[in-house]
Amino acid sequence: MSSEWATLVRHEGEAPREQSTCGWRDRLISREDDGHTAAWAHAVDIDGAREHYHRRSAEIYYVLEGEGLVLLDGQAHPVRKGTIVHIPPGVIHGARGRMRVLVIGVPDIADDDLFFPDEE
């Protein structure tokens, strides 16, 4: 059976790395990979993250290592290795502390779906 979705296997250290709103991220899967991804997944080294939100997309954070706080609509939630956080569209979020987090955006978060409340 054929599919319009492309397959992808990528090993740690092979993903493109770039600076983002939340820190340095390894772009494990992104829309640029095949144009048909249902979500993106990035491993992000957070060292403080500017508060922002998305109008259309949800994010899931899974803490791989480290600890800190995730800010959700102004409330601080302690997180550590093994914590998962679901962030629905419209929730202003950021982070404090040093941690490596697997971040999954559903659907794939487009550049025009990133908003900063301090700029509105």
Backbone hydrogen bonds, N-H to C=O, Kabsch-Sander energy under -0.5 kcal/mol:
donor,donor_aa,acceptor,acceptor_aa,energy
14,E,11,H,-2.4
18,E,25,R,-2.3
20,S,23,G,-2.9
24,W,45,D,-1.3
25,R,18,E,-3.2
26,D,43,A,-2.9
27,R,16,P,-3.1
27,R,25,R,-0.6
28,L,26,D,-1.7
28,L,41,A,-0.7
29,I,41,A,-2.3
33,D,30,S,-2.3
34,D,31,R,-0.6
35,G,31,R,-1.9
40,W,105,G,-1.7
41,A,29,I,-2.0
42,H,103,V,-2.7
43,A,26,D,-2.0
44,V,42,H,-0.6
44,V,101,V,-3.3
45,D,24,W,-3.3
46,I,44,V,-1.0
46,I,99,M,-2.9
47,D,22,C,-0.8
47,D,48,G,-0.8
48,G,97,G,-1.1
49,A,95,A,-2.8
50,R,21,T,-1.5
52,H,93,H,-2.3
53,Y,115,F,-2.1
58,A,106,V,-3.0
59,E,87,I,-2.4
60,I,104,I,-2.3
61,Y,85,V,-2.7
62,Y,102,L,-2.2
63,V,83,T,-2.7
64,L,62,Y,-0.6
64,L,100,R,-2.7
65,E,100,R,-1.6
67,E,98,R,-1.6
68,G,79,V,-2.1
69,L,96,R,-2.9
70,V,77,H,-2.6
71,L,69,L,-0.5
71,L,94,G,-2.3
72,L,70,V,-0.5
72,L,75,Q,-2.8
73,D,92,I,-3.4
75,Q,72,L,-1.9
77,H,70,V,-2.2
79,V,68,G,-2.6
81,K,66,G,-0.8
82,G,63,V,-2.8
83,T,80,R,-2.4
85,V,61,Y,-2.7
87,I,59,E,-3.2
87,I,85,V,-0.5
90,G,54,H,-3.2
91,V,88,P,-1.6
92,I,90,G,-0.5
93,H,52,H,-3.2
94,G,71,L,-1.4
95,A,49,A,-1.0
96,R,69,L,-2.7
98,R,67,E,-0.8
99,M,46,I,-2.0
99,M,97,G,-0.5
100,R,65,E,-2.5
101,V,44,V,-2.8
101,V,99,M,-0.5
102,L,62,Y,-3.0
103,V,42,H,-3.4
103,V,101,V,-0.7
104,I,60,I,-2.6
104,I,102,L,-0.5
105,G,40,W,-2.1
106,V,58,A,-2.6
110,A,108,D,-0.5
113,D,110,A,-2.0
114,L,111,D,-0.6
115,F,53,Y,-2.3
119,E,116,F,-2.1
120,E,117,P,-1.1
